[in-house]
Amino acid sequence: MTNIRASRRNLLRTGACALAGAVSLPATASSLGGQSLTNEELIRKWYAGWEKKDWEPLDRMLADNFTFSSPNGDDHINKSTFKTRCWETQIDFIKHFDLERIATGNDDAFVKYLCHTKNGKSFRNVEYLRIKNGKLESIECYFGSESSFPSAVSTGRT
């Protein structure tokens, strides 16, 4: 075994250089808490899937125990009920989403978006999403103006 001797001064200098180098590196998924970039990609795919109007890819993004909650009487409804109440009733009205803010954590995210409808109207919501094992485990939707829901898209009040 070879002995390498280093002074404390050289060790401190080396440590400071390593720290400076690490700070200057661009942010990566592992340096942002392990899953942050992956979570953001999942979220972006979720909203893009609504624009593509294809349920199957969205269904694969949802955990088996997925729940959805909103002020519209949706209290932790399951995936099947979400598809019936939310997807099937709103998909024909949604044109696209402008994702205005995405803030991710290791296992959750907040998303603020502006949704544009096919009738030229728009509304803004905030959603809290919990993510586990690369799938959406739950979504809690917080509506914009109370007067614009539950079916503002279909009634043209947005």
C-alpha positions in Angstrom: 0.0 0.0 0.0 1.3 3.4 -0.9 1.2 6.2 1.6 0.3 9.6 0.2 1.0 12.5 2.4 -0.9 15.8 2.0 -0.8 18.9 4.1 -4.0 20.3 5.6 -3.6 23.4 3.4 -3.5 21.3 0.2 -6.5 19.3 1.3 -8.5 22.5 2.0 -7.5 23.9 -1.3 -8.5 20.7 -3.1 -11.8 20.6 -1.2 -12.6 24.2 -2.1 -11.8 23.6 -5.8 -14.1 20.5 -5.8 -16.9 22.5 -4.2 -16.5 25.3 -6.6 -16.6 22.9 -9.5 -19.7 21.1 -8.2 -21.6 24.4 -7.7 -20.8 25.5 -11.3 -22.2 22.3 -12.9 -25.7 22.5 -14.5 -28.5 21.2 -12.5 -29.4 17.5 -13.1 -32.2 15.3 -11.9 -30.0 13.8 -9.1 -28.8 17.2 -7.9 -32.4 18.4 -7.7 -33.7 15.7 -5.4 -33.5 12.6 -7.6 -36.7 12.8 -9.6 -37.4 16.5 -10.2 -36.7 16.6 -14.0 -38.4 13.3 -14.4 -41.4 14.6 -12.6 -41.5 17.7 -14.7 -41.4 15.6 -17.9 -44.2 13.4 -16.6 -46.3 16.4 -15.9 -45.6 18.0 -19.3 -46.6 14.7 -21.0 -49.8 14.6 -18.9 -51.1 17.9 -20.1 -49.8 17.3 -23.7 -51.9 14.1 -23.6 -55.0 16.0 -23.0 -54.3 18.1 -26.1 -53.8 14.8 -28.1 -57.1 13.5 -27.0 -55.9 10.0 -26.4 -56.8 8.3 -23.1 -54.6 5.3 -23.3 -51.2 7.0 -22.8 -52.8 9.1 -20.0 -54.2 6.0 -18.3 -50.7 4.5 -18.3 -49.4 7.6 -16.4 -51.9 7.0 -13.6 -51.1 4.7 -10.7 -53.5 1.9 -10.0 -54.6 3.7 -6.8 -54.9 7.1 -8.5 -57.4 9.6 -7.0 -58.6 13.0 -8.1 -60.1 15.7 -6.0 -61.7 19.1 -6.9 -64.2 21.6 -5.5 -66.7 20.2 -8.0 -67.7 17.3 -5.6 -64.8 15.1 -6.7 -63.5 13.8 -3.3 -60.7 11.3 -4.0 -62.5 9.7 -7.0 -60.8 6.7 -8.6 -59.3 6.4 -12.1 -62.5 5.0 -13.6 -64.7 7.7 -12.2 -62.2 10.4 -13.2 -62.3 9.1 -16.8 -66.1 9.3 -16.8 -66.6 12.6 -14.9 -63.6 14.6 -16.1 -62.0 13.2 -19.2 -65.2 12.2 -21.1 -67.1 15.4 -20.2 -64.3 17.9 -20.8 -62.0 16.5 -23.5 -64.1 17.8 -26.4 -63.9 21.4 -25.0 -60.2 21.6 -24.3 -57.9 23.0 -27.0 -54.6 23.4 -25.2 -52.8 24.3 -22.0 -50.3 27.0 -21.3 -48.2 25.6 -18.4 -47.4 28.8 -16.6 -45.6 27.4 -13.6 -44.4 24.0 -12.6 -42.8 23.5 -9.2 -41.6 20.0 -8.5 -40.4 18.2 -5.4 -39.2 14.6 -5.0 -42.7 13.1 -5.0 -45.0 16.0 -5.8 -45.6 19.1 -7.9 -47.7 22.2 -8.2 -48.8 23.3 -11.7 -50.5 26.6 -12.6 -52.0 26.6 -16.1 -54.1 28.5 -18.4 -56.4 26.3 -20.3 -57.7 27.4 -23.7 -61.1 26.0 -24.9 -62.3 25.3 -28.4 -64.8 28.1 -28.1 -62.1 30.7 -27.7 -62.4 31.1 -23.9 -59.9 30.3 -21.2 -59.6 29.5 -17.5 -56.8 29.2 -15.0 -56.4 26.4 -12.4 -53.7 25.2 -10.0 -53.2 21.5 -9.4 -51.2 19.7 -6.8 -50.0 16.3 -8.1 -48.4 13.5 -6.0 -46.1 11.2 -7.9 -44.9 7.8 -6.9 -42.7 5.4 -8.9 -43.0 7.5 -12.0 -46.8 7.6 -12.0 -49.4 10.2 -11.0 -50.8 8.9 -7.7 -53.2 11.8 -7.1 -54.3 15.2 -8.4 -56.0 17.9 -6.4 -57.5 20.6 -8.7 -58.1 24.1 -7.4 -60.3 26.1 -9.7 -59.9 29.7 -10.6 -63.0 31.8 -10.2 -65.8 29.9 -8.4 -68.3 31.3 -10.9 -66.5 29.6 -13.8 -67.2 26.0 -12.8 -68.4 23.2 -12.6 -69.1 23.2 -16.3 -67.9 26.6 -17.5 -66.3 25.2 -20.6 -69.6 23.7 -21.8 -71.7 26.7 -20.9 -69.5 29.3 -22.4 -69.1 31.3 -19.1 -65.3 31.1 -19.1 
